[in-house]
Amino acid sequence: MVRTIYGDDAQWQEFRRRWHKAIQGQMVAEKVAGIEEVRDRLRFLWVEDRMLDGTTPDTVRRYVCLSIRVMLANNNYTDMSIV
């Protein structure tokens, strides 16, 4: 998830809370057998970079692709600070 609007931090935190709640609500055993294992392994990357404030989806795509290339080139799979 890439943040592209920086006017209201409380609104961003509320979005993140609701996103997490929605994902958790959909990934329950009563709806899909074996989903707990998937849920426990699922991770979302939350990107917050003020350089992306007000940007377009195409710019976000290029930013993410470039960041992934840099991580792969540096064999750095755990440091997400560049994204």
N, C-alpha and C positions, 0 to 999 in steps of 0.2 A: 504494500500500500504506500503510495507516494503522496505526501502532503504538498499541495500546490497553492494553498491559501493560508496566510499567516495573520489574519486580522483578529482572530478570536481563539486563544489557546483553550479556553474552557469548552468551546464548541468542538474543537479537535479531540479533546479528551473524551467528551461525551460520544463522539462518533466511534472512537476506538472501543469504548465500553460496550456500546450497542453492537458493534461488529463482533466482538468476542462473545457476547451473549447469544447472538443469532447463530454463530458457528457452533457453539456448544449445544444450543437447543436443537440443532438439526442432526448432530452426531451422537445420537443415543441409541442404545441397543434395541429399544422398542421399534425404531424406524428402520434400522439397517443392522443385520447380524454382523458381528465382528468389527464394528465401527470404532469401538473404544481404542483398539490398537492403532488404528489410523489417526484418530483424534490425538492420542498421546504423542505421536510422532510429527504431527503437522505443525509447522512453524511458519509464521508470516513475517516478512521483513518489512518493517515500518521505516520508511525513508523520510527524513526531515532535513531539508537543505534549503535555506532561504533563497538560494540562487534560483530555485524553481518556483518562487512566488509568482502566481499569475501566468504560468507558462502553458504551453499547448500540450496535448497528448503526444504529439510527434516528438517534441523536445524531451518529454519524460521518457519515451521509449529509447531515444538515442542516449540519454543520460544513463539509464539502467544498463543498456547493452555495453556501453563503454566501461562502466564500473565493473561489470562482470568480467570483461576482457582483462582489465587491469588486475583483478583478483586472481584470475587464472594464470596470467603471465607471471605474477609474483608468487604463485603457489600459496596464496594466502586465502584460505577458505573460511577462516573463523573471524577475521577482523572485518566487520561490516562498517567500520567508521568511515571508509571512503565512499560509502553509498549514502 
